[in-house]
Amino acid sequence: MGTFQKPAALLLPAILLMTLLAGCQSGTAGQAAATPGTAPASEAASTEAPAASATPAAEPAATPAEPSPAASAGTGSGSEAIKEGTIEKEGNVILKELAFVYKDHTIALSDIVDDNKLESMLGKATKKKSHTYSVDDGLNMDTLIGRTEKTYTFPGVEIKTMDSGDGKQFFIFSIKITDPKYTTVRNIKVGDSLDTLKKAYPEGKLTGDGAPEEEDDYRFAPSNYVDYMLFHVKGAKIESINISTLMD
């Protein structure tokens, strides 16, 4: 009897230990079962990263797009329409204002012309004359010695040209208008009133006293003193229009 009780006493602690171990394992399994889908911290971080990247990062401020050639072509002082027949003079002075219009043609101060070109626009000249300046011609135009001046007379308009120094190309340096069929680019013509002239050319001014019943000249010089338009006024109406550049 005493021999049997000793092994039994040793077996009981072993059974209790096994029972405790089984309970711990059961508790751990139960905890895992109670929170299905819960991943370890490292796994959670890796699964959340794609979700965070789904929101796009803030992009840098957009750089303003440069205007296309077509868009920029219509902006700035170069967008202003320059009437056909005008040219750009030395120093980038555009003489588009110092011109007159006849039918479909605009003829301006400093335009390069010849007999054929002028007559194709204005019809047959009623008179032509030419003069080459010399020391003994009595005109005292030393700066023009050796250069040739040509004068073309058409009904209501006289045009003078000067060779550019090579004797081949001639440019317009003087225009005198006495007929209302020729208008300025601002639509002013011989016969218009002084008030109409002042409204069209507010930048100009009378060179004399400007008394309405007296003769006076209304001067308009858009770019400099050398190139100008002179409206001769008599009886408060335009009698003639001179478009000129000083040559001496």
TORKEKOL-947326 format. One line per 3 residues: number of its first residue (from 0); their letters; for each residue y, x, z of C-alpha. Coordinates in nm, 2 decimals, always signed. Layout:
TORKEKOL-947326
NUM = a = Y,X,Z  ...;
END
This chain:
TORKEKOL-947326
0 = mgt = +0.00,+0.00,+0.00  +0.25,+0.28,+0.09  +0.16,+0.46,-0.23;
3 = fqk = +0.25,+0.15,-0.45  +0.59,+0.09,-0.29  +0.73,+0.43,-0.37;
6 = paa = +0.72,+0.41,-0.76  +0.86,+0.06,-0.74  +1.16,+0.19,-0.54;
9 = lll = +1.23,+0.45,-0.81  +1.20,+0.19,-1.10  +1.46,-0.05,-0.96;
12 = pai = +1.76,+0.18,-1.00  +1.66,+0.26,-1.36  +1.65,-0.11,-1.44;
15 = llm = +1.99,-0.17,-1.29  +2.14,+0.12,-1.49  +2.00,-0.01,-1.82;
18 = tll = +2.14,-0.36,-1.74  +2.49,-0.21,-1.68  +2.48,-0.02,-2.01;
21 = agc = +2.37,-0.33,-2.20  +2.66,-0.53,-2.05  +2.92,-0.26,-2.15;
24 = qsg = +2.79,-0.27,-2.51  +2.79,-0.65,-2.52  +3.16,-0.65,-2.39;
27 = tag = +3.27,-0.41,-2.66  +3.10,-0.61,-2.93  +3.25,-0.93,-2.80;
30 = qaa = +3.60,-0.78,-2.81  +3.55,-0.67,-3.17  +3.42,-1.01,-3.26;
33 = atp = +3.72,-1.18,-3.09  +3.97,-1.00,-3.32  +3.82,-1.01,-3.66;
36 = gta = +4.01,-0.82,-3.94  +4.19,-0.60,-3.69  +4.19,-0.24,-3.82;
39 = pas = +4.26,+0.08,-3.64  +4.62,+0.19,-3.62  +4.57,+0.45,-3.90;
42 = eaa = +4.42,+0.19,-4.13  +4.70,-0.06,-4.05  +4.96,+0.19,-4.15;
45 = ste = +4.78,+0.26,-4.48  +4.75,-0.11,-4.57  +5.11,-0.19,-4.48;
48 = apa = +5.26,+0.09,-4.70  +5.22,-0.09,-5.03  +5.38,-0.40,-4.89;
51 = asa = +5.69,-0.20,-4.79  +5.71,-0.05,-5.13  +5.71,-0.39,-5.29;
54 = tpa = +6.08,-0.42,-5.20  +6.27,-0.19,-5.45  +6.48,+0.08,-5.30;
57 = aep = +6.86,+0.05,-5.34  +6.96,+0.19,-5.67  +7.27,+0.41,-5.70;
60 = aat = +7.59,+0.24,-5.83  +7.57,+0.19,-6.20  +7.79,+0.43,-6.40;
63 = pae = +8.03,+0.23,-6.62  +7.90,+0.22,-6.97  +8.11,+0.40,-7.23;
66 = psp = +8.26,+0.16,-7.49  +8.09,+0.15,-7.82  +8.28,+0.28,-8.12;
69 = aas = +8.33,-0.07,-8.24  +8.48,-0.18,-7.91  +8.70,+0.13,-7.87;
72 = agt = +8.83,+0.09,-8.22  +9.02,-0.21,-8.12  +9.19,-0.06,-7.82;
75 = gsg = +9.51,+0.15,-7.76  +9.82,+0.23,-7.98  +9.58,+0.32,-8.28;
78 = sea = +9.46,-0.05,-8.29  +9.80,-0.17,-8.43  +9.78,-0.27,-8.80;
81 = ike = +9.97,-0.03,-9.02  +10.08,-0.20,-9.34  +9.94,-0.06,-9.67;
84 = gti = +10.18,+0.20,-9.82  +10.30,+0.36,-9.50  +10.20,+0.72,-9.41;
87 = eke = +10.20,+0.94,-9.11  +10.49,+1.18,-9.11  +10.51,+1.53,-8.96;
90 = gnv = +10.51,+1.51,-8.58  +10.29,+1.19,-8.59  +10.60,+0.97,-8.64;
93 = ilk = +10.46,+0.65,-8.81  +10.73,+0.51,-9.04  +10.56,+0.17,-9.07;
96 = ela = +10.88,-0.01,-8.97  +11.10,+0.17,-9.24  +10.95,-0.02,-9.53;
99 = fvy = +11.00,-0.33,-9.75  +10.75,-0.58,-9.89  +10.73,-0.71,-10.24;
102 = kdh = +10.44,-0.95,-10.34  +10.12,-0.78,-10.22  +10.28,-0.43,-10.18;
105 = tia = +10.45,-0.25,-9.89  +10.66,+0.05,-9.99  +10.78,+0.28,-9.71;
108 = lsd = +11.00,+0.57,-9.65  +10.81,+0.90,-9.72  +10.54,+0.74,-9.94;
111 = ivd = +10.42,+0.98,-10.21  +10.49,+0.81,-10.55  +10.53,+0.88,-10.92;
114 = dnk = +10.66,+0.68,-11.21  +10.33,+0.50,-11.27  +10.27,+0.40,-10.91;
117 = les = +10.62,+0.26,-10.86  +10.62,+0.07,-11.18  +10.27,-0.07,-11.11;
120 = mlg = +10.41,-0.23,-10.79  +10.77,-0.32,-10.90  +10.75,-0.36,-11.27;
123 = kat = +10.93,-0.16,-11.54  +11.23,+0.04,-11.41  +11.56,-0.05,-11.58;
126 = kkk = +11.69,+0.30,-11.53  +11.56,+0.65,-11.44  +11.74,+0.97,-11.38;
129 = sht = +11.65,+1.32,-11.25  +11.85,+1.60,-11.10  +11.74,+1.95,-10.99;
132 = ysv = +11.98,+2.10,-10.73  +12.13,+2.44,-10.81  +12.40,+2.67,-10.67;
135 = ddg = +12.66,+2.57,-10.92  +12.60,+2.19,-10.95  +12.90,+2.12,-10.72;
138 = lnm = +12.70,+1.91,-10.48  +12.70,+2.18,-10.20  +12.34,+2.10,-10.10;
141 = dtl = +12.21,+2.45,-10.03  +11.90,+2.34,-9.85  +11.79,+2.15,-10.16;
144 = igr = +11.85,+2.42,-10.42  +11.55,+2.43,-10.66  +11.43,+2.09,-10.56;
147 = tek = +11.43,+1.78,-10.79  +11.56,+1.43,-10.70  +11.46,+1.13,-10.91;
150 = tyt = +11.63,+0.79,-10.90  +11.45,+0.47,-11.01  +11.65,+0.15,-11.06;
153 = fpg = +11.47,-0.19,-11.05  +11.63,-0.54,-11.04  +11.77,-0.56,-10.68;
156 = vei = +11.63,-0.23,-10.55  +11.70,+0.14,-10.60  +11.45,+0.41,-10.49;
159 = ktm = +11.52,+0.78,-10.47  +11.25,+1.04,-10.44  +11.25,+1.42,-10.37;
162 = dsg = +10.98,+1.68,-10.46  +10.81,+1.82,-10.16  +10.87,+2.18,-10.27;
165 = dgk = +10.59,+2.23,-10.52  +10.76,+2.03,-10.79  +10.45,+1.81,-10.82;
168 = qff = +10.45,+1.56,-10.54  +10.75,+1.33,-10.48  +10.82,+1.13,-10.16;
171 = ifs = +11.06,+0.84,-10.11  +11.37,+0.94,-9.91  +11.61,+0.65,-9.99;
174 = iki = +11.57,+0.28,-10.06  +11.86,+0.04,-10.13  +11.79,-0.33,-10.14;
177 = tdp = +12.04,-0.59,-10.28  +11.81,-0.88,-10.37  +11.65,-1.13,-10.12;
180 = kyt = +11.31,-1.12,-10.29  +11.25,-0.79,-10.11  +11.20,-0.83,-9.74;
183 = tvr = +11.16,-0.59,-9.45  +10.82,-0.58,-9.26  +10.99,-0.81,-9.00;
186 = nik = +11.08,-1.06,-9.28  +11.45,-0.99,-9.29  +11.62,-1.01,-9.63;
189 = vgd = +11.96,-0.99,-9.80  +12.15,-1.31,-9.72  +12.02,-1.36,-9.37;
192 = sld = +12.27,-1.41,-9.09  +12.37,-1.15,-8.84  +12.22,-1.36,-8.56;
195 = tlk = +11.89,-1.37,-8.74  +11.90,-0.99,-8.79  +11.97,-0.93,-8.42;
198 = kay = +11.68,-1.15,-8.32  +11.44,-0.96,-8.55  +11.57,-0.62,-8.46;
201 = peg = +11.70,-0.63,-8.10  +11.66,-0.25,-8.08  +11.94,-0.20,-8.34;
204 = klt = +12.31,-0.20,-8.28  +12.64,-0.25,-8.47  +12.80,+0.08,-8.55;
207 = gdg = +13.16,-0.06,-8.56  +13.34,-0.33,-8.37  +13.11,-0.60,-8.50;
210 = ape = +13.38,-0.86,-8.56  +13.20,-1.15,-8.74  +13.45,-1.18,-9.02;
213 = eed = +13.46,-0.80,-9.09  +13.22,-0.56,-9.26  +13.00,-0.36,-9.03;
216 = dyr = +12.67,-0.18,-9.03  +12.37,-0.27,-8.81  +12.16,+0.05,-8.75;
219 = fap = +11.80,+0.05,-8.66  +11.62,+0.38,-8.59  +11.28,+0.33,-8.44;
222 = sny = +11.17,+0.69,-8.40  +11.46,+0.93,-8.44  +11.81,+0.98,-8.57;
225 = vdy = +11.70,+1.11,-8.91  +11.50,+0.82,-9.03  +11.67,+0.48,-9.01;
228 = mlf = +11.75,+0.14,-9.16  +12.11,+0.03,-9.21  +12.19,-0.33,-9.27;
231 = hvk = +12.54,-0.38,-9.43  +12.69,-0.70,-9.29  +12.98,-0.88,-9.44;
234 = gak = +13.10,-1.23,-9.34  +12.83,-1.23,-9.07  +12.56,-1.21,-9.34;
237 = ies = +12.34,-0.92,-9.47  +12.48,-0.79,-9.80  +12.25,-0.49,-9.85;
240 = ini = +11.97,-0.30,-9.67  +11.94,+0.08,-9.68  +11.63,+0.26,-9.57;
243 = stl = +11.69,+0.63,-9.56  +11.61,+0.98,-9.42  +11.88,+1.25,-9.39;
246 = md = +11.81,+1.53,-9.64  +12.09,+1.78,-9.56;
END
